[in-house]
């Protein structure tokens, strides 16, 4: 699958600190998307965004309860 179609796009992902939300964030970032990771768990969402940035992606952590 070619994820390059997400280049230049911004994705807002809820529940992004773990599970399917984290996986989705990682895949979209790998494809060039800027990702905004949203989760209620502050430490986990910050760590998830940092791991994406370490891999070369653009990620912003937002602590929120949706």
N, C-alpha and C positions, 0 to 999 in steps of 0.2 A: 504494500500500500504506500502510495506517495503522499506524505503529509505536507509537502511543500506548498500546497494550496492554502495553507494557513499563514503564509508569510505576509506580514503587514497587517494582520488582524489582531484584535484584542478579544480575549475570552475571559468571562467572569464565571468562576466555578465555585459553587457552594459545596460545603462538606469536603473541602479540598485538603484537609489535614491527613486524611487516611483513606484507604479503600479505593473505590471506583473514582471518587473525586480527585484523589491524588494521582492515580494512574492517568486519568483524562488530562489533568494539568501537565503531567510529564510528557505525554505524547503530543499534545498541542504545542508545547514549548519546543520540543524536539523538531517539530515541523515549522518552526519560525514564528509562531504566535506569541504575543505578549500575554501573559496570564495573570489574572488577579485571583489569588487564592483566598477564599472566604471560609471562615470556620469559627466556631465558638471557643475552641481550644487554642488559646494564645500561643503557648510554647510550641505546640505541634505544627500550627500553620506557619509560624515564623521559620521553624526548622525546615519545613517542606519547601518554602520559597527559597531559602538559602541553598538547599540541595539542587534546585533547578538552576539557580544562578551559577553554582559551581560547575555545572555541566555546560555553561555557555548560554543559557536561556535568559529571557527577561521575565522576572516574576516579582509580584508585589503581594505581601501578606496583609489581609484585613481581618481583624477580629470583629465578628458580628454574629448575631443570632437572627437567622432568617425565618 
